[in-house]
């Protein structure tokens, strides 16, 4: 009896303690087995690679709990249950996502891709939601148990730390963007405008007079970053928003950038600063035409030439010898291969041929200093002061005062100088009119925002810059002549190619004007200015003539 009772008691307690998988279970087993460790000790933390069965079973349990709306249960199968439960609860209660069905894909080791089909419902509006994402199974640091490695992207692929999924009334009403003549600008017809129209909606939707719809959005932790719309349950009523764009020029820009990957172009009206077209051909939605920050290559020589003229260093008919090489503070600069030297070259000669060495040699002349190019860019061309208010996000260029070799590199559009196509289109507009008119994509009177200002250029400087750009586009030695051939009227241009350390091929830059339209383009890894960016600008100028 005593022996039997003892065995029953031990067996009963043993069953309870193993069920709890606690520290007491390990001690009890040790006592019963007499400390025999010939087999695996119960309660020991498991180590080593995860088995296929552990990965499969963990994901199945996690998906099943998620599908049932059991946020706590699913979170318990992760390595960060607090964050996971909060996200999964929000998924259900804040994003109003129900009827979740998760379908796992083929695992690659511990990485498991999966697809989600669900329903989003809010105030009587319902819409299906489907997407693909993935997770990774890891071994718990303290328990050794297989757990889902919790990341916000498990719930939705676009989520980052601090982001939330929320369904509700849109932050701003929808808009119907129209061009300067009232033509509707749809994303379907003008693909580049999709992200731009969304920016305009969020900034000017209320002023346009529409009523908000209902959306599922990614709400970012930073209030400075706008919500990202994932699903529209109800479009609301759009208000009409006037832009400065031209539907015909925009159509030409859309078509032109499709010729070369990673290309962006902007066209402006020099007499007003109004943006006529903006187009990008990229693998993402980044508006590189407005926000890109790239070395502009020899298109920068427009500003450098203005600096030389304004400071009395030389003039378009003054000396600017073009040598094979030039040394500035131990760094040697060269021209493009095949360019013959010309000791008797004028500034107009070296500008038209895009001779680097001529510009490098001239920046050493008095009264020029490390700050001279920066002052020219800021005071005359309105660049680099972080104060442009175009109506959407934009970069207004950067021309820092640079000592050492970068002073010379900056002068030819390398070094530390950074520009976007918008900046270079504005540079050309200022060069041919003498007035800096900050570019805008929506009329200033819409919100009475304060636009950037600058001194602009003297008439004498304008006449010389315009003559040199015209020569570059029409003379036998001009680097832009081939591209601009066939364009009638008052034309001019400047080519550029910018070397990038990580690229085998330079970035192609080109800016030009025709009558009252100025345009600039860049094609990353496009080669010389006339190879890729040039044809894009020429097509846009042709449409705007």
C-alpha positions in Angstrom: 0.0 0.0 0.0 2.7 2.5 1.0 4.7 1.7 -2.1 1.6 2.0 -4.4 0.4 5.2 -2.7 3.8 6.7 -3.2 3.9 5.9 -6.8 0.4 7.3 -7.4 1.3 10.5 -5.6 4.4 11.0 -7.6 2.6 10.2 -10.8 -0.2 12.7 -10.0 2.2 15.5 -9.2 4.4 14.7 -12.1 1.6 15.0 -14.6 0.6 18.4 -13.2 4.1 19.8 -13.1 5.0 18.6 -16.6 1.8 20.2 -17.9 3.2 23.5 -16.4 6.6 22.8 -17.9 8.1 24.6 -14.9 11.3 24.4 -12.9 9.5 22.1 -10.4 8.9 19.5 -13.1 12.7 19.3 -13.7 13.4 18.7 -10.0 10.7 16.1 -9.6 11.8 14.1 -12.6 15.4 14.2 -11.3 14.2 12.9 -8.0 12.2 10.1 -9.5 14.9 9.0 -11.9 17.6 9.2 -9.3 19.5 11.9 -11.2 19.9 9.7 -14.3 20.9 11.9 -17.2 21.4 9.2 -19.8 18.5 10.7 -21.8 17.5 14.3 -22.5 16.7 16.3 -19.4 13.2 17.6 -19.3 13.1 21.4 -19.0 16.5 21.9 -20.6 16.6 24.9 -23.1 16.7 23.5 -26.6 19.4 24.8 -28.9 20.4 24.3 -32.5 18.7 24.8 -35.8 15.0 24.7 -36.0 13.5 21.6 -37.5 11.1 21.7 -40.4 8.3 20.5 -38.1 9.0 23.3 -35.6 8.7 25.9 -38.3 5.6 24.4 -39.8 3.8 23.9 -36.4 4.6 27.4 -35.1 3.4 29.2 -38.2 0.2 27.1 -38.4 -0.6 27.9 -34.8 0.2 31.6 -35.3 -1.9 31.9 -38.5 -4.8 30.0 -36.9 -4.9 32.4 -33.9 -4.6 35.4 -36.2 -7.5 34.2 -38.4 -9.7 33.7 -35.3 -8.9 37.3 -34.1 -7.1 35.9 -31.1 -4.5 38.7 -30.8 -3.2 37.5 -27.4 -2.9 33.9 -28.6 -1.1 34.8 -31.7 1.2 37.2 -29.8 2.1 34.5 -27.3 3.7 32.6 -30.2 6.1 35.5 -31.0 9.3 36.7 -29.3 7.7 40.1 -28.5 4.2 39.4 -27.3 3.5 42.9 -26.1 4.2 44.6 -29.4 2.6 41.8 -31.4 -0.6 41.9 -29.4 -0.9 45.6 -29.8 -0.4 45.4 -33.5 -2.8 42.5 -34.0 -5.4 44.1 -31.8 -5.1 47.3 -33.8 -5.4 45.3 -37.0 -8.8 44.1 -35.9 -10.1 47.1 -34.0 -8.5 50.2 -35.6 -8.0 48.9 -39.2 -11.4 47.0 -39.0 -9.9 44.1 -40.8 -11.9 40.8 -40.4 -12.5 37.5 -42.1 -8.7 36.9 -42.3 -7.5 34.0 -44.3 -3.8 33.3 -44.3 -2.2 31.0 -46.9 1.5 30.0 -46.3 3.8 29.7 -49.2 6.9 27.5 -49.5 9.3 28.1 -46.7 12.9 28.8 -47.4 14.6 27.7 -44.2 13.0 29.6 -41.4 11.6 32.2 -43.7 7.9 31.7 -44.5 6.2 33.8 -47.1 2.4 34.0 -46.9 -0.6 35.7 -48.5 -3.5 37.3 -46.7 -7.1 37.7 -47.9 -9.4 39.7 -45.6 -12.3 42.1 -45.5 -12.1 45.8 -44.5 -15.5 47.1 -43.1 -16.3 50.6 -41.9 -19.6 52.4 -41.4 -21.4 50.2 -43.9 -18.6 50.3 -46.5 -16.9 47.0 -47.2 -14.0 46.0 -49.5 -11.7 43.0 -49.9 -8.0 43.3 -49.0 -5.3 41.0 -50.2 -1.5 41.2 -50.0 1.7 39.2 -49.6 4.3 39.4 -46.8 6.4 37.0 -44.7 7.8 36.0 -41.4 10.8 34.3 -39.8 10.7 31.7 -37.1 13.5 31.8 -34.5 14.4 30.0 -31.4 13.5 31.8 -28.2 16.5 33.1 -26.3 15.3 32.0 -22.9 13.0 29.1 -23.7 14.5 27.6 -26.8 11.0 27.3 -28.1 10.3 28.1 -31.8 8.7 31.6 -32.0 7.7 34.0 -34.7 10.3 36.8 -34.9 8.1 39.8 -34.4 8.4 42.6 -36.9 5.6 45.1 -37.9 5.9 43.8 -41.5 4.5 40.5 -40.4 1.1 42.2 -40.3 1.6 44.2 -43.5 4.7 44.6 -45.7 4.8 48.4 -45.6 4.7 48.7 -41.8 7.8 49.9 -39.9 8.3 50.4 -36.2 5.8 52.9 -34.9 3.4 52.6 -37.9 -0.2 51.7 -37.5 -3.0 50.5 -39.8 -6.1 52.6 -39.5 -9.4 52.7 -41.3 -11.5 55.8 -41.2 -12.3 59.1 -42.8 -9.6 60.3 -45.2 -7.3 63.0 -43.9 -8.2 65.1 -46.9 -10.9 65.0 -49.5 -10.1 63.7 -53.0 -9.2 66.2 -55.7 -9.7 66.5 -59.5 -6.4 68.1 -60.6 -6.7 70.1 -63.8 -4.2 71.8 -66.0 -3.8 75.5 -66.7 -6.6 75.3 -69.3 -9.0 73.1 -67.2 -8.1 69.7 -68.7 -8.4 66.9 -66.2 -5.0 65.4 -65.2 -5.7 61.7 -64.4 -3.1 59.3 -63.1 -4.2 56.8 -65.7 -3.3 59.1 -68.6 -0.3 60.8 -66.9 1.3 58.1 -64.7 4.0 60.3 -63.3 1.4 62.5 -61.7 -0.1 59.8 -59.5 2.2 60.4 -56.4 2.1 64.2 -57.1 -1.7 64.3 -57.2 -1.7 62.4 -53.9 0.6 65.0 -52.4 -1.6 67.8 -53.7 -4.7 66.1 -52.2 -3.2 65.9 -48.8 -2.0 69.5 -48.9 -4.9 71.2 -50.7 -7.8 68.8 -50.5 -9.7 71.0 -48.0 -9.2 74.1 -50.0 -10.5 72.4 -53.2 -13.9 71.9 -51.5 -14.5 68.2 -51.7 -15.7 65.8 -49.0 -13.5 63.1 -47.5 -13.9 59.4 -48.4 -13.0 56.3 -46.2 -9.6 54.8 -46.4 -7.3 52.1 -45.0 -4.0 53.9 -44.4 -0.6 53.4 -42.9 -0.3 56.0 -40.2 3.3 56.8 -39.5 4.8 57.7 -36.1 6.1 61.0 -37.4 3.4 63.6 -38.0 5.6 65.1 -40.7 5.1 62.0 -42.9 1.7 61.8 -44.5 -0.5 58.8 -44.3 -0.1 56.2 -47.0 -3.4 55.1 -48.6 -3.6 51.3 -49.0 -7.3 50.9 -49.8 -10.2 53.2 -50.6 -13.6 52.1 -49.4 -15.4 55.2 -50.4 -13.8 57.9 -52.7 -15.8 60.8 -51.3 -16.6 63.8 -53.5 -13.6 65.4 -55.3 -12.9 69.1 -55.4 -11.3 70.7 -58.4 -7.7 71.9 -58.0 -6.1 74.2 -60.5 -2.4 73.5 -61.3 0.1 75.3 -63.5 0.7 72.2 -65.6 0.1 72.0 -69.4 -1.6 68.7 -70.5 0.1 68.8 -73.9 3.6 69.4 -72.4 3.0 66.8 -69.7 2.0 64.2 -72.3 5.2 64.8 -74.1 7.2 64.6 -70.9 5.6 61.3 -70.0 6.4 59.8 -73.4 9.9 61.2 -73.5 11.1 59.7 -70.1 9.9 56.3 -71.2 12.8 56.2 -73.7 15.3 55.8 -70.9 15.1 54.1 -67.5 15.8 56.2 -64.4 15.0 59.4 -66.2 13.3 62.6 -64.9 12.4 65.8 -66.5 10.8 69.2 -65.6 9.6 72.0 -67.8 8.9 75.6 -66.6 7.6 78.8 -68.0 10.5 81.3 -67.6 8.3 84.4 -67.7 6.2 83.2 -64.7 8.1 80.3 -63.0 5.0 78.0 -63.5 5.8 74.3 -63.9 4.5 73.0 -67.1 5.4 69.4 -66.8 7.1 66.9 -64.4 7.7 63.3 -65.3 9.7 60.4 -63.9 10.5 56.9 -65.3 11.6 55.0 -62.2 11.0 51.7 -60.4 9.6 53.6 -57.4 7.3 56.6 -56.7 10.1 59.0 -55.7 9.7 62.3 -57.5 13.3 62.6 -58.5 12.4 65.4 -60.9 11.6 67.7 -57.9 13.4 66.0 -55.1 16.5 64.4 -56.6 19.9 65.4 -55.3 22.6 64.6 -57.8 25.7 66.3 -59.1 24.6 68.2 -62.3 27.8 67.9 -64.3 28.6 70.6 -66.8 25.1 72.1 -66.8 26.5 73.8 -63.6 28.7 75.8 -65.9 25.8 78.1 -66.5 26.1 79.3 -62.9 29.9 79.3 -63.0 29.9 81.3 -66.2 27.6 83.8 -64.6 29.9 84.0 -61.6 32.9 84.7 -63.8 31.1 87.4 -65.7 29.5 89.1 -62.6 32.9 89.2 -60.9 34.7 90.6 -63.9 37.0 87.6 -64.3 36.2 87.2 -68.0 33.4 87.6 -70.5 31.9 85.5 -73.3 34.5 86.9 -75.7 37.3 87.1 -73.1 40.0 84.4 -72.6 39.2 81.0 -71.3 42.0 78.7 -72.7 41.2 75.0 -73.0 44.1 72.8 -72.1 44.4 69.0 -71.9 44.5 69.1 -68.1 44.4 71.6 -65.2 45.6 71.1 -61.6 43.9 72.7 -58.7 45.4 72.1 -55.2 47.0 68.8 -56.1 43.9 67.4 -58.0 44.2 67.0 -61.8 41.1 67.7 -64.0 40.7 66.5 -67.6 38.3 67.0 -70.4 36.2 64.4 -72.2 38.3 62.1 -74.4 39.0 63.5 -77.9 38.7 67.2 -77.0 41.5 69.1 -78.8 43.1 71.8 -76.7 42.7 75.5 -77.7 45.0 78.0 -76.0 43.1 80.8 -77.7 39.6 79.8 -76.7 37.2 82.4 -75.4 34.6 81.7 -72.6 32.0 81.2 -75.3 34.3 78.6 -77.1 34.9 76.6 -73.9 31.3 76.8 -72.8 30.0 75.5 -76.1 32.6 72.6 -76.1 32.1 72.1 -72.4 35.8 72.4 -71.6 36.4 71.5 -67.9 40.0 72.8 -67.7 39.1 76.3 -68.8 36.6 76.7 -65.9 39.0 75.1 -63.4 41.8 77.5 -64.3 39.6 80.6 -64.1 38.3 79.9 -60.5 41.7 80.8 -59.2 41.4 84.4 -60.5 40.8 87.3 -58.1 38.5 88.4 -56.6 37.0 84.8 -56.5 37.0 82.9 -53.2 35.7 79.6 -51.9 32.3 81.4 -51.3 31.9 83.0 -54.7 30.0 80.2 -56.4 27.7 79.7 -53.4 26.9 83.4 -53.4 26.2 83.4 -57.1 23.9 80.4 -56.8 22.0 81.8 -53.8 21.8 85.6 -54.5 21.4 85.4 -58.3 19.7 82.0 -59.0 17.7 81.6 -55.7 19.3 78.2 -55.0 20.4 76.4 -51.8 18.5 78.2 -49.1 15.9 75.6 -48.3 13.0 78.0 -48.9 11.3 77.0 -52.1 7.5 76.5 -51.7 6.5 74.9 -54.9 3.2 73.4 -53.7 4.7 69.9 -53.2 7.9 68.5 -51.7 10.9 69.8 -53.5 14.7 70.3 -53.2 16.1 73.7 -54.0 19.6 72.7 -54.7 22.9 72.8 -52.7 26.0 74.7 -53.6 28.2 74.7 -50.5 31.3 76.8 -50.1 34.0 74.3 -50.6 37.7 74.7 -49.9 40.4 72.5 -51.5 39.9 70.5 -54.7 36.1 70.6 -54.3 36.1 74.3 -55.1 37.2 73.4 -58.6 35.0 70.3 -58.8 31.9 72.3 -57.8 32.6 74.7 -60.7 32.1 71.9 -63.2 29.1 70.3 -61.5 31.0 67.6 -59.5 32.3 67.8 -55.9 29.6 68.7 -53.4 27.1 70.4 -55.7 23.7 68.8 -55.8 20.7 69.6 -58.1 17.4 68.2 -59.3 16.0 68.7 -62.8 13.6 71.3 -61.3 16.6 73.3 -60.1 18.4 73.2 -63.5 15.2 74.1 -65.4 14.9 77.1 -63.0 18.6 78.0 -63.6 18.0 78.1 -67.4 14.9 80.2 -66.9 16.8 82.7 -64.7 19.7 82.7 -67.2 17.6 83.7 -70.2 15.3 86.2 -68.4 17.5 87.7 -65.7 14.7 87.2 -63.1 14.6 84.4 -60.6 11.0 83.3 -60.3 10.6 80.4 -57.9 8.9 77.5 -59.6 5.4 76.6 -58.6 3.1 73.7 -59.5 -0.1 75.3 -58.0 -0.8 79.1 -58.1 0.5 81.1 -55.2 -2.8 82.7 -54.5 -4.3 79.3 -53.6 -2.7 79.5 -50.1 -0.8 82.8 -50.2 2.5 81.0 -49.3 5.6 83.1 -49.4 7.8 82.3 -52.4 11.6 82.5 -52.4 13.3 85.5 -54.0 16.7 86.4 -55.4 18.4 89.4 -57.0 18.6 87.8 -60.4 21.1 88.8 -63.1 22.1 92.0 -64.8 21.0 92.5 -68.4 24.6 92.2 -69.6 25.1 88.9 -68.0 21.8 87.6 -69.3 22.8 88.6 -72.9 26.1 86.7 -72.6 24.6 83.6 -71.0 21.8 83.4 -73.6 24.3 83.9 -76.5 26.6 81.1 -75.2 23.7 78.7 -74.7 22.4 79.5 -78.2 25.8 78.9 -79.6 26.0 75.5 -77.7 22.8 74.5 -79.4 23.4 75.7 -82.9 27.2 75.9 -83.7 29.3 73.2 -85.3 31.3 72.8 -82.1 28.4 73.0 -79.7 27.8 69.8 -77.6 24.0 70.3 -77.9 23.7 71.0 -81.6 22.9 67.4 -82.7 20.1 67.1 -80.1 18.6 70.5 -80.7 18.6 70.2 -84.5 15.2 70.7 -86.0 14.0 72.9 -83.2 13.0 76.3 -84.6 12.8 79.7 -82.9 14.9 81.1 -80.1 16.8 78.1 -78.6 19.7 77.3 -76.4 21.1 74.5 -74.3 23.8 73.1 -72.1 24.9 69.5 -71.8 26.4 67.7 -68.8 27.7 64.4 -67.7 28.3 63.7 -64.0 30.7 61.0 -62.9 29.6 58.9 -59.8 32.1 56.8 -58.0 29.9 53.7 -57.8 28.8 53.8 -61.4 30.7 52.7 -64.5 28.7 55.1 -66.7 28.1 58.8 -65.9 24.7 60.4 -65.3 23.4 62.2 -68.4 22.2 65.8 -67.8 20.8 68.3 -70.3 19.0 71.7 -69.9 17.7 73.9 -72.7 15.1 76.5 -73.7 12.9 77.3 -76.6 10.9 80.6 -76.5 9.1 80.8 -73.2 9.8 77.2 -72.0 12.8 75.9 -70.2 13.4 72.2 -69.4 16.0 70.0 -67.7 16.4 66.3 -67.5 18.7 63.7 -65.9 19.1 60.0 -66.8 21.1 58.1 -64.3 23.8 56.1 -65.9 22.7 57.6 -69.3 26.2 58.6 -70.5 26.9 62.0 -72.1 24.4 64.8 -71.9 23.3 64.4 -75.5 22.9 60.6 -75.3 19.8 60.3 -73.1 18.8 63.5 -71.2 19.2 65.6 -74.3 16.6 63.8 -76.5 14.1 63.9 -73.5 14.5 67.7 -73.2 14.3 68.2 -77.0 11.0 66.3 -77.1 9.5 68.4 -74.3 10.7 71.7 -75.9 9.2 70.6 -79.2 5.8 70.1 -77.6 5.9 73.4 -75.8 6.8 75.5 -78.8 
